[in-house]
Amino acid sequence: MIRYAILVFVVLGCLWAAAGAQPEAMNETLALDVTTPYPTLIHLAVEWRILGDDDLDGVVSVRFREIGTSEWRDGMPLRRVPKGRLAIPRRWWRRDAEEVDGPPPLPNRIFEWANKHSGSLFDLMSDTEYEIELSLHDPDGGDAVKRVRARTRPEPRAMPNAPITRVTPETLRTLKPTAGDVVLLGAGDYGTFVARFDGEPGKPIVYRSDDGAARFTQIDLIGRSYVHVEGVTVVNPERRGKGIDLMGAEFCAIRWCTSRASYGVSASSRPGARNCYVADNDVEGPSVWTSESMGANGDNLGEGIRLTGPGNVICFNRVKGFRDCISTMESGAVEDQICVDIYNNDIYLGADDGIEADYASSNCRIIQNRLTNCFVGLSSQPSLGGPTYFIRNAMYNLVYSPFKFHNRSTGNVALHNTSVKIGDGMVCYTRAVFDHSYFRNNLCIGGPAGEEKWGGYGAGRGVPVWMAAPGDHSDFDYDALGAVGMPFQGKIGDQRFEGFDEMVKGPHEMHALQVDMSVFDGVLFPSPPVPEREAVDLRPKEGSSVVDVGFRIANVNDGYVGAGPDIGAYEVGGELPHYGPREKRLPNED
């Protein structure tokens, strides 16, 4: 019956198109297939394609359980993603999109996404199978229930009891490793190394330096599969100097490496990298923290970790001194930026963007990163339908904006982020409509910035909130907002307000809080932003107004302590997350 209904709908659509007529709205939902694309180590994506629901009132609730257990857990409801399309003109390209190797960008590119419900399960166990139950309800009709199974990826590991071959700079050139081998690199200068052999699932080829004394100018894993590089040092300070190149790589891993290059770890144009793992690295570039270096046109250079492609995981890295510290790609260089994870990274000094998740297509997750001294905190310019998740990121000493959701960005989800900066607090300046944004439990504090320009840009007037052009399907509430020493003024779409009481009349932020720096314990307001500042502890102070008053979100803040979740990136009294590289251990050790 369902197949027949689909066929009828398709045929009618073709007839309408041939006749030049527009079909009437179809508010009922017709459920199609469910997929779980590109599992990562700790997250799973769910995509449920549909027809209809033109009034966007369908809802999909989620619950899940580990296979072999009986207890179900609630997940965050899937996000409703209507079919969309975005054409990218050449004038949107950023200057360094033409500085990387690869085929020239296209004059224009059109991105399209399907009509669906889409979302993620967070903070799962790696290498574990889960059962997921989805319950669709549409008041106009079309209710359905589906169950699927999906398994998270294992952490990349060397093969147990792998044979070890010791090499020097001279003997590495002639070595022909086979799947499963560990190549132990002795001290010395290896120059540029091009890996020529692939591993296999469960049997990667591992190039390892135990002490970092194996030094390279550049490492190319171009087109390689199941190859790991661990513990090496790469130094390539040239203007276009690459550290480790993952172009076309699949299931490769870069761990515990030190990179001093203008492009630390990269796969910067199509076909990008797929299902790669970049973790626990120390990546430092040439950019500095001055007014002249800041912004899109500033005197800055380099990308710390920049990958395009699906399923990539970038976690627990320390990244410092780049134009953009961690980024995806844009426009003609983009390759299926789906299910990308960026979490627990320690980002210090991003002269333009701390994390640039531009052109993310769906279920990209930017979670629990610490960003200090960045012109922009989180960029999504644009999100292509989404959801693109920004959760529990802590940002201190920004200049321009914590959220750069420009170029008609669609489908951003901002939950439990903390930002302290000069100028405007919770802000997205673009006049182009950014729609289907969902904000909850963010803690954003601004303050006076004066007349000075930073990289040619002002930091705002010091209002607590300025959301210039959210679309009709955007939703802001339960955020804690303030501006040190400034009156409470601002704008959310068409609503302008003079005073906190005017703002909470709605339609947005009806449950907001007015806050100041007293919610923290001894944190200084970062004015002026130059010189650079050390990372600070932005956990809330015991008894402050943000404690226990947050909005409950299943699978996002289940672990709260007290009467309810706290607003901001942290729970009061909790341990700080681990940011940056973890203690080094062999990948096949428990």
Residue, then its C-alpha position, 0 to 999 in steps of 0.5 A: m500500500i505504501r509503495y502504491a501511495i509513493l508511486v501515485f505521489v511521484v506520478l502526480g508530481c511529474l504531471w504537475a511539473a509538466a503542466g507548469a502547475q504547483p501542487e497543493a500543500m500536503n500536510e499529512t506525512l508519508a514516511l519513507d526509509v530510515t538510514t543511520p549514515y556514517p556512525t562515529l565513535i560516540h555518536l549515531a545519526v538517524e535520517w527519516r525521509i518523508l513526503g508531505d508535512d508541508d505545515l512542518d508540525g510532524v514530530v519524531s520522538v526517539r528512544f534507544r538502548e544498547i543491544g542486550t539490555s532492557e532499559w530504554r533511554d530517551g533521545m532528543p527528538l529529531r529535528r524537522v528538516p524541510k526540503g531545501r536548496l542553496a546556490i553558492p555564487r563565486r563571490w561567497w568564496r573565501r580567499d584561501a579556498e584558492e590557495v590549497d591544492g586540488p581541482p579549481p572550484l566551480p563557478n557556482r554550486i547548488f546544494e540540495w537536501a531532502n525532506k526529512h526528520s534528522g538527528s543524533l544520539f550523543d555520548l554513546m559507547s564506542d564499538t557498540e550496537y544500539e536499537i533505536e525506536l522512532s515514533l512519528h506523530d503528525p496531527d494531520g495524519g501519517d503516524a508511524v513507528k520504526r525500529v533500526r539498529a546501528r553500531t558505533r565505530p571502534e577506536p582505531r587500534a593496531m592489530p593485537n600482537a602486530p609484528i614490529t619492524r624498526v626503521t631509520p630514515e634510510t630504510l623506510r624508503t625501501l620498506k614494503p609493509t603489509a596489512g597489520d604491520v607496526v613500523l617503529l620509526g627511529a630518530g632522524d630526519y625523514g623529509t617528505f614521506v609518501a605512504r604507498f601501501d594500505g592496511e585492512p579492517g582490523k589490520p592497519i599499517v601503523y607508522r609510530s614514533d615512541d618519542g617524537a624524534a622521528r621528524f618529517t617535512q610532510i607526510d602524504l596519506i593521499g588515497r590510503s586506507y587503514v593507515h595510522v601515523e602516531g607520535v611523529t613530529v612534522v615541521n613545514p613552516e612555508r606559507r603553503g606548507k602542509g603537515i599531514d595530507l589526508m586527501g582521499a584517505e579512508f579509515c586513517a588515523i593521526r594520533w599524538c603527533t606534533s605539527r608545526a605547519s601552515y596547514g597542520v592536518s588537511a584534506s582540503s578539496r574533493p574527494g576529501a577524507r572519509n571516516c578518518y580519526v584525528a586525535d590527541n595532536d598538538v598543532e601550532g601555526p603562524s598566526v598571531w593575536t593582534s588587531e591587524s591579524m583578525g578577521a576575514n581580511g586580516d593578516n593571518l594564515g593557515e588552517g590547523i585541522r581542515l577536512t572535508g568529507p563524511g564521518n571524520v572525527i576530530c577530537f582532543n587536539r590542542v590547536k593554536g595560531f591559525r586563521d581557522c583552528i578547526s574547519t570543514m571546507e566550503s563551496g566548490a571544495v565541499e565533499d559530503q560534510i555529513c556526520v562530522d564530529i569535533y569535540n574536546n579540542d583545546i583551541y587557542l588563538g584563532a585569528d578568524d574562526g575558532i571552529e568553522a563548520d561551514y557547509a555542514s550538511s547534516n548531523c555534524r556535531i561540535i561538542q565540548n570544545r574550549l575556545t580562547n582568543c578567537f575572532v569568531g567562536l563558532s561558524s556555520q556559514p552556512s549549514l545546509g539544512g542541518p541539524t548542525y549541533f553546537i553543544r557545551n562549547a566554552m568561549y572566552n575572549l572572542v571579538y566579533s561573534p560567538f555564532k556566525f550563522h551567515n549566508r542563509s544558514t539553516g538548521n543550527v542547534a545551539l545548546h548549553n554554550t558559554s561565551v564571554k566577550i567584549g561587545d554584544g553577547m549572544v549575537c548573529y549579525t547577518r541580515a540574510v535570514f538564518d532559519h530553523s535555529y534552535f537555542r536553549n540553555n546558552l550563557c552569553i555575556g558581552g560588555p563595552a567595546g568602545e570605538e576601536k575596530w578589530g580587523g576592520y570590524g567592531a565588536g558591537r555596542g555591548v547589548p546582551v543579545w542581537m539576533a538580526a534575522p532569524g527565520d520564522h521557524s527559529d526558536f530561542d529560549y531559556d538562555a542567560l544573557g547580559a552585558v557588563g556595565m551596559p543597559f539591557q537592550g537588543k533585538i531578536g528578529d523583528q522584536r526590539f527591546e529596551g529592558f529585560d522585561e520587554m524581551v521576556k514578553g516574547p515571542h522569544e526568550m520568555h524564560a530567559l535570565q539576566v546575568d552578569m559576571s557574578v555567575f562565575d567565580g573570579v573570572l575577569f571580563p576580557s577587555p581589551p581583548v589584546p594581548e591574548r588571555e589565558a584560558v579560564d574556568l567558566r563553571p558557574k559559581e555555587g548558588s548563582s542564578v544559572v544553577d538548576v534552571g535550565f531546560r531539560i533536553a533528553n540525551v543532552n543534559d540527563g546527568y544534571v545535579g540538583a533540581g534541574p540542569d544548569i544554564g551554560a557549558y558546565e554543571v556547578g561543582g562538576e569536573l572540567p572536561h578534558y580538553g586537548p591531548r590525552e595521556k599517550r598510550l598504545p592503541n591496542e592497550d586497554 
